[in-house]
């Protein structure tokens, strides 16, 4: 079983960390402040490890990027791109701007013909990014309990990396739709905006996307 290094210590990082532990992976969460994860580590058990961004990136055979989109590139720099060279990096981030939503609609700091994932892939070409887990709330990321199996849309340039990520998604209870190269992140990242609108306007956060065929 491959080791998982998660860069981040927020709700997404902890939820996915718990999911990997549930499925018998060894997990290390990387953080700038280890004390923030004392409670998580105590509850998660002996296979739950905590370290720096660099330690988590080095530890993981597969790395999960689970930080605020504004800080994604900086987090990778702190983790050391050389420590993730050739590894699958599951990118959960969205380019959400630091501005309040308008009528429930979040703002992005990217334009219509660009995406955060493309920027990261261009900046760190030796990393194999796969976009996933960005269009669902953290509470539903692992084995979501909906009537039908929901769909997770993914993209990335490396076929083997997508196969690794897809295997994890299927373990976690998702139907996977591979949308192709990193350019597809221009369409996948905005799904976050759409997913959040019912929550922002009506307090409804228990939903997911499903592709009907």
N, C-alpha and C positions, 0 to 999 in steps of 0.2 A: 504494500500500500504506500503510495507516494505521500511525502510530507507536504504540508500546506503552510506557506508563509502569507500572512495577511497584513498589508500595510494600512493601518488605521485602527482606531480604538472606539469608534462610535457605535451607534445602534446596528448599522449594517455589518460592520466588522464582527461584532459580538454575535449577532444572529447567525451569520455564515460560519463563524468559528464553531458555534454550538452544532450547526448542521454537519459540518465535517467531522466533529467528534462523535456525533450520533452514528455516522457511517464509518466509524473506526479509523479515521485518519489521525495522524499526529499533527497538531496545530500550534503555530506560534503567531501571536498577534504582535505587531510592531507599533510602538507608540513613542511619542516624545516624553511622556510622563507615565512611568510604569505604575505609579500609585493609583492612577485612574482605573486600572484593571484589577486591583486587588480583589474586589468582590467577585468579578467574573471568574478569575482564576480559582478562587476558593470554591466556587460552586461548580465549576466545569470539570474538575478532577485532575488526575496526575498527568494526563496526556496534553493538558492545556498549558502552553508555555507563553511567556511574555518576554519581549526583548525590545531592542531599538528597531528602527526602520531597517537599518543595515543588517542586523541579526536576523530579522524575519525574512528579508530578501535572500540572504545566504542560506537559511534553513530550508526554505521551501523548494521542493522540486517543481511545484506549481505555485505561482504567486497571485494573490488577489489584491487589486488596488481598490481600497474602500475608504477614500477620503473625500472631502469636499472638492468639487471640480476645480474651483479657483486655486487649490493648493496641490493639484495632482502632479504637475511637473516638478514642483519643488520637493514633494515627497519622494519622487523617484530619484531626484538628484541626491537627496539625503540618504536614501537607501543604497545608492551606488548602482548605476545602470550595469556596471560590470558584474555585479552579483546576480543579475537576472538575465545575462546574455544567453540567448538561445532557449529561454524558458517560456512556457505559456504564462501570460499575464492576463487574468480575467479582469476586465475593466468594468467596474460597476458605476463609474462616475457619470455625472451630467454637468453641462456647462451652465449651471444656474447662477445668475448674477445676484449681486448684493443689493437688489432693489425689491421693494414690496410687490406682491402680485397685484395685477389689475383685473378686477372682476373675476378673481380666482385663477388668473392665467399668469404663470411664472414667466420671468424674462430670462433669456440666455445671453451670455456674453459672446456667443458665436453668431455668425450670419447664416443665411439660408443655404449657401453653397460651401459650407465648411462644418466641421465637427471637432469636438474636443479629442476624440479618439484619433482622427487623422493627424491632428497636430502632434499628439503624443507619439504616434507611430513614425512621423517624419523626424521628430526630435530625437527619438531613441530607436533607431532602425534595427538594432540587434535584439530587441524584445519582440515577442510574438503576442501582440494584443488580440484579445477576443472580447468583444462587447457582450455583456450579459448582466442580468439582475438589475438593470437600470430602470426598467419600466414597471416595477412593482414595489410596494412598501415592504420594509424589512420584516414585518410580522408574517408575511406570506411567502418569503423566499424559499423556505425549506418545507417540502411536502405540503403544499398548499391544499386546504380542505375546501375545495369548491365542488359543485356537482359534476362538472366535467374537468378533465385535465387541461389546465391552461397552457397557453403558448408563450414561449420565450423566444424572442427574435434575437439572432446573433449575427455578427459579421467579423471578419478578420482576414488577413492576407495569407496566413500559414495554415495549410490543410491539417497537418498533424496537431497543431495547437487547438484548432477548432474541434477536432475529434476528442481531444482530452477534455475540453470544456463541455462538450455535448454529453460525454459520458457522465460527468458530474451532474449536469442539469437533469439528465434522465434519472439518476440516483435520487435526486432531490424532488422528483415527482413532476417534471415538466415535459411537455411536448416541445420539441426544438424545431425552429424554422431558420435555416441558414440562409441569410440574405446576401451572401457574397463577400466582396472585398470591403476594406475599411470605409470606402466611400458611402456605403449603406448606413453608416452611423449618422449621416445627415438626416436620415428618416427615422432611425431607431431612437436616437437621443430625445427628440421631441415627444416621443410617446410618454415620457415622464410628465410633460406638461399636461397632456390629455388625461393621464391617469390621475393627476392631482386635482383636477377641476371639481369633480363631485365631492371630494374631501374638503376643499377650500370653501365651496359654496353651501354644501349641505351636511358636512360632517360624515360623509359616507366614504370609508376607506377599505371596505371589504369587497373588492372586485379585482378582476384581472382580464387580460386580453386573450381572445381565442380566435384563431384563424380557422374559418370553416372552409371545407373543400368539397 
